[in-house]
Amino acid sequence: MTLLVLFWTAYFAIHSFFASLWLKSRISMRWPAFPYRIAYNMLALLLLLPGAWLLYGRSWSPLYAFQGNWLYFSRILQILAIAGFFFSLRYYDMKVFLGLKPEKEEIFTISPLHRYVRHPWYCIALIVIWTSDMNSGKLATALMVTTYFILGSMHEEDMLIDRFGKRYAEYRKRVPGLFPLPWKYLSEEEAATLVK
């Protein structure tokens, strides 16, 4: 268990370091043609392999498994979350995200899912993680990932406020961060007004 927690701690620290604007700008200044985004994505995937081995290559104490109606409910939530992820892809420029084409100046937009939650992909990942059958290794991983998403989203939003100012600050007041709330969302018209 200690080794798994140490791995996730190191992984998230490395991930955050390589995601920092400071490092990206330093490398871009020294090697302008370096495909930073591609290298960053490949590194993030490769570094997951030891974690996958630690998590799935050994036996962990079982904690709970969904059964009966709870099993159906958990699987429906997972299917809806994954469907939401694929739906969201149409609102991202995936070639830019993957590093297959140069980044362009980011503009403030609010996609349909962003009207209900500020970080749809984090929300989707947390739903899939926490509606899975759980053992001690998965629980440690779930807690580490959840903590990282909470802290990471706070840091990310500080940068977004620096970039977009009052518009993003107002958006943050009106839309929840990681999980949707039925009484707190933007209508299509309200979202359109905020991005003007």
C-alpha positions in Angstrom: 0.0 0.0 0.0 2.8 2.4 0.9 4.5 1.8 -2.5 1.2 2.5 -4.3 0.6 5.8 -2.4 4.3 6.8 -3.1 3.8 6.1 -6.8 0.7 8.2 -7.1 2.3 11.0 -5.1 5.3 11.0 -7.4 3.2 10.6 -10.5 1.0 13.6 -9.7 4.1 15.7 -8.7 5.8 14.9 -12.1 2.5 15.5 -14.0 2.0 18.9 -12.4 5.7 19.9 -12.9 5.5 19.1 -16.7 2.1 20.8 -17.0 3.5 24.0 -15.5 3.6 27.0 -17.8 7.0 27.9 -16.4 8.6 24.7 -17.7 6.7 24.8 -21.0 7.9 28.4 -21.7 11.5 27.6 -20.8 11.6 24.6 -23.1 9.8 26.5 -25.9 12.3 29.3 -25.6 15.3 27.0 -25.8 13.9 24.5 -28.4 11.0 26.2 -30.3 10.4 23.2 -32.5 10.2 20.7 -29.7 6.7 18.9 -29.7 6.0 19.6 -26.1 2.4 18.6 -26.0 3.0 15.3 -27.7 6.0 14.5 -25.3 3.9 15.6 -22.3 1.0 13.3 -23.3 3.3 10.3 -24.0 5.1 10.8 -20.7 1.9 10.9 -18.8 0.7 7.6 -20.4 4.0 5.8 -20.0 4.3 6.8 -16.3 0.9 5.2 -15.7 2.2 1.7 -16.5 4.0 1.1 -13.2 0.8 2.3 -11.4 -1.3 -0.1 -13.5 1.1 -2.9 -12.6 0.9 -2.0 -8.9 -2.8 -1.8 -8.9 -3.7 -4.8 -11.1 -0.6 -7.0 -10.9 -1.2 -8.0 -7.2 -4.1 -9.0 -5.0 -5.7 -6.4 -2.7 -8.2 -6.9 0.1 -11.7 -6.6 -1.3 -13.8 -3.9 0.3 -17.2 -3.9 -1.5 -18.8 -4.9 -4.7 -22.1 -3.5 -6.0 -24.9 -6.1 -6.2 -28.6 -6.2 -7.2 -30.1 -2.8 -8.0 -27.0 -1.0 -6.9 -25.0 -2.9 -9.5 -27.4 -1.7 -12.3 -27.4 1.8 -10.9 -23.6 2.0 -10.8 -23.2 0.6 -14.3 -25.8 3.0 -15.7 -23.9 5.9 -14.1 -20.7 4.7 -15.7 -22.3 4.3 -19.1 -23.8 7.9 -18.9 -20.4 9.3 -17.7 -18.5 7.6 -20.6 -21.2 8.8 -23.1 -20.8 12.3 -21.7 -17.1 12.1 -22.3 -17.5 11.2 -26.0 -20.2 13.9 -26.3 -17.8 16.4 -24.9 -15.1 15.7 -27.5 -16.9 17.7 -30.1 -16.3 20.8 -28.1 -12.5 20.3 -27.8 -9.9 20.6 -30.5 -8.4 17.2 -29.9 -5.6 17.8 -32.4 -4.4 20.7 -30.3 -5.0 18.7 -27.1 -2.9 15.8 -28.4 -0.2 18.1 -29.8 -0.9 17.2 -33.4 -1.3 20.9 -34.4 0.0 24.1 -32.8 -1.8 25.6 -29.9 -3.9 28.7 -30.7 -4.8 31.6 -28.4 -7.4 30.2 -26.0 -10.8 31.9 -25.9 -13.4 31.7 -23.2 -16.2 29.3 -24.2 -18.8 27.3 -22.3 -19.8 24.0 -23.8 -23.1 22.3 -22.9 -21.5 20.2 -20.2 -19.6 23.2 -18.8 -23.0 24.8 -18.2 -23.5 22.2 -15.4 -20.0 21.6 -14.0 -16.7 23.5 -14.5 -14.6 20.4 -14.9 -16.6 17.8 -16.9 -13.7 15.4 -17.5 -12.8 15.4 -13.8 -16.4 14.8 -12.9 -16.7 11.9 -15.4 -13.5 10.3 -14.2 -14.6 10.5 -10.5 -18.0 9.0 -11.4 -16.3 6.0 -13.1 -13.8 5.6 -10.3 -16.3 5.7 -7.4 -19.0 3.6 -9.0 -16.5 0.7 -9.5 -16.2 -2.3 -7.2 -13.6 -1.4 -4.6 -10.6 -3.1 -3.0 -7.9 -1.5 -0.8 -5.6 -0.6 -3.7 -8.4 1.0 -5.7 -9.6 2.9 -2.7 -6.1 4.3 -2.1 -6.0 5.3 -5.8 -9.5 6.8 -5.7 -8.6 8.9 -2.7 -5.3 10.1 -4.3 -6.9 10.9 -7.6 -9.8 12.7 -6.0 -7.4 14.8 -3.9 -5.3 15.6 -7.0 -8.4 16.7 -9.0 -9.6 19.0 -6.1 -6.2 20.6 -5.7 -5.4 20.6 -9.5 -8.8 22.2 -10.3 -8.1 25.0 -7.8 -4.7 25.7 -9.3 -6.1 25.5 -12.9 -8.9 28.0 -12.0 -6.4 30.5 -10.6 -4.7 30.5 -14.0 -8.1 30.8 -15.8 -9.1 33.8 -13.7 -5.7 35.4 -14.6 -6.4 34.7 -18.2 -10.1 35.5 -18.5 -10.7 37.8 -15.5 -14.2 38.7 -14.3 -16.0 36.5 -16.8 -14.4 33.4 -15.4 -14.9 34.6 -11.8 -18.6 35.1 -12.5 -18.8 31.7 -14.2 -17.2 30.1 -11.1 -19.7 31.6 -8.8 -22.6 30.3 -10.8 -21.5 26.7 -11.8 -20.2 24.0 -9.4 -16.7 22.7 -9.8 -16.6 18.9 -9.8 -20.2 17.7 -9.4 -23.3 19.1 -10.9 -26.0 20.5 -8.6 -29.6 20.5 -9.8 -30.2 24.1 -8.7 -26.9 25.6 -9.9 -26.3 25.8 -13.7 -26.4 28.1 -16.6 -29.1 28.2 -19.2 -27.9 28.4 -22.8 -28.8 32.1 -22.9 -26.9 32.8 -19.7 -23.8 31.0 -21.0 -23.9 33.0 -24.2 -24.1 36.2 -22.2 -21.0 35.3 -20.1 -18.7 34.5 -23.1 -19.4 37.8 -24.9 
